[in-house]
C-alpha cells in the first residue's frame, strides 16, 4: 500500500469555504496526539522512517472534544519517502485496544519516546481524495490531500490528480512542504 500525499500551507477557513462550494463532504473532525519513537537499533531520522502511536478523540462540530471514555489508538510505521515529487511512502497501520500498554511494550523493547505532535484535524471527502485541514500546535495551518494506492505504478497518476484537485481548491502544489509535522517542530526547536 502506498500513501500519496501532498501537504501545503493554507488558510483553513478559506479552504473550508472552497470545499463547501465544491460540494465536498466533511467526514470527521478529531484531536490527535502522536507520540513518535526512536529505535534502539537504528536512527529513524537518518533512515527517513517513523514509528508512532496516535491517540485520537472525536471533536464536536464547534471544535470541542466530544465525550469519549478512552482515546482510540493506532500504531503506524512509515517507510522512507519513495520520490521527490510528493510525500509518497510505504505505510503500515493498525488499531490497538490500549495505547498505554503498547507504549509500555515499546519501552520494554528499547524504543524511547522522541517527540509529541498535537493537532486538530478536519477530514473532508473531495474528488476521490481525503482532504485534511490541520491546525498543529506550535506550527502554521496546513492542508493535506491524500489517496492510497495499491501499486507503485499508480503513484504518478494519483499525484497528478492530487495536484489538479489542489488547484481546483485554489491551492498551489508548488508550495508543498515535504517535511513531516514532527520534522517541522524539531526544526523550530533547533532555531
Secondary structure as GFF3:
##gff-version 3
##sequence-region A 1 191
A	DSSP	beta_strand	2	9	.	.	.	ID=ss1
A	DSSP	alpha_helix	12	21	.	.	.	ID=ss2
A	DSSP	beta_strand	25	38	.	.	.	ID=ss3
A	DSSP	alpha_helix	44	47	.	.	.	ID=ss4
A	DSSP	beta_strand	50	58	.	.	.	ID=ss5
A	DSSP	beta_strand	72	81	.	.	.	ID=ss6
A	DSSP	beta_strand	89	96	.	.	.	ID=ss7
A	DSSP	alpha_helix	99	108	.	.	.	ID=ss8
A	DSSP	beta_strand	112	126	.	.	.	ID=ss9
A	DSSP	beta_strand	129	136	.	.	.	ID=ss10
A	DSSP	beta_strand	141	149	.	.	.	ID=ss11
A	DSSP	three_ten_helix	152	154	.	.	.	ID=ss12
A	DSSP	alpha_helix	155	168	.	.	.	ID=ss13
A	DSSP	three_ten_helix	173	175	.	.	.	ID=ss14
A	DSSP	alpha_helix	181	190	.	.	.	ID=ss15
###
